Amino acid sequence: MSDPASSETPLRTTFKIKLNGDTLAIATVGQAYQFLTNFKSVEWMEFRSLHDDAVHALEGAADNAILVVQATNAVRALFVSAKLL
């Protein structure tokens, strides 16, 4: 299994989210994986199921680019629910 955090596989869209007043662009599997795994698990507790789905989908897409659509959709669902988009 390749390291998802270093994956440069592009997502199907670039997510632009506001965090602490700054806009953050997330365009690759690695960027999304780092964003989702660098925060404390408590911060994602409310969205645990969606968070787990997104992380697993990103791990899959890091190994197989065909899965990038599913990973993009999982990240989008999480960000929408967390009101980051």
C-alpha positions as CSV (number, residue, x, y, z in Angstrom):
1,M,0.0,0.0,0.0
2,S,1.4,3.4,-0.9
3,D,1.4,6.3,1.6
4,P,-1.9,8.1,1.1
5,A,-0.5,11.3,2.7
6,S,2.1,11.7,-0.1
7,S,-0.3,10.8,-2.9
8,E,-0.4,13.4,-5.7
9,T,-3.4,11.8,-7.4
10,P,-5.8,14.6,-8.3
11,L,-9.3,14.6,-6.9
12,R,-12.1,15.3,-9.3
13,T,-12.5,18.8,-7.9
14,T,-10.5,21.3,-5.9
15,F,-12.2,21.9,-2.5
16,K,-11.8,25.5,-1.3
17,I,-12.7,25.7,2.4
18,K,-12.4,28.5,4.9
19,L,-10.5,27.6,8.1
20,N,-9.7,30.2,10.7
21,G,-10.3,33.0,8.2
22,D,-7.9,31.5,5.6
23,T,-8.9,29.7,2.4
24,L,-7.4,26.3,2.0
25,A,-7.4,24.5,-1.4
26,I,-7.5,20.7,-1.3
27,A,-6.8,19.3,-4.8
28,T,-5.1,15.9,-4.3
29,V,-5.7,12.7,-2.4
30,G,-2.6,13.4,-0.2
31,Q,-3.8,16.9,0.7
32,A,-7.3,15.6,1.6
33,Y,-5.8,12.7,3.6
34,Q,-3.5,15.0,5.5
35,F,-6.3,17.5,6.3
36,L,-8.6,14.7,7.6
37,T,-6.0,12.9,9.6
38,N,-4.1,15.9,11.1
39,F,-7.0,17.1,13.2
40,K,-7.8,15.6,16.5
41,S,-10.3,12.8,16.3
42,V,-12.5,14.6,18.7
43,E,-13.0,17.4,16.1
44,W,-14.5,14.8,13.7
45,M,-16.5,12.8,16.3
46,E,-19.8,14.3,15.2
47,F,-19.1,13.1,11.7
48,R,-17.3,9.8,12.6
49,S,-19.0,7.6,10.0
50,L,-18.5,10.1,7.1
51,H,-14.9,10.8,8.3
52,D,-14.1,7.1,8.3
53,D,-15.6,6.6,4.9
54,A,-13.6,9.5,3.5
55,V,-10.3,8.3,5.0
56,H,-10.8,4.8,3.7
57,A,-11.8,6.0,0.3
58,L,-8.7,8.2,0.1
59,E,-6.5,5.3,1.1
60,G,-8.1,3.3,-1.7
61,A,-7.6,6.1,-4.2
62,A,-3.9,6.4,-3.2
63,D,-3.4,2.8,-4.4
64,N,-5.8,2.8,-7.3
65,A,-6.6,6.1,-9.2
66,I,-9.9,4.5,-10.5
67,L,-11.3,5.0,-7.0
68,V,-10.7,8.8,-7.0
69,V,-14.4,9.5,-7.9
70,Q,-15.6,7.6,-4.9
71,A,-13.0,9.4,-2.7
72,T,-14.0,12.8,-4.0
73,N,-17.6,12.1,-3.3
74,A,-16.8,10.8,0.2
75,V,-14.8,13.9,1.0
76,R,-17.5,16.2,-0.4
77,A,-20.2,14.5,1.7
78,L,-18.1,15.0,4.8
79,F,-17.3,18.6,4.1
80,V,-20.9,19.4,3.3
81,S,-22.1,17.8,6.5
82,A,-19.4,19.6,8.5
83,K,-20.4,22.9,6.8
84,L,-16.9,23.5,5.4
85,L,-18.2,24.0,1.9
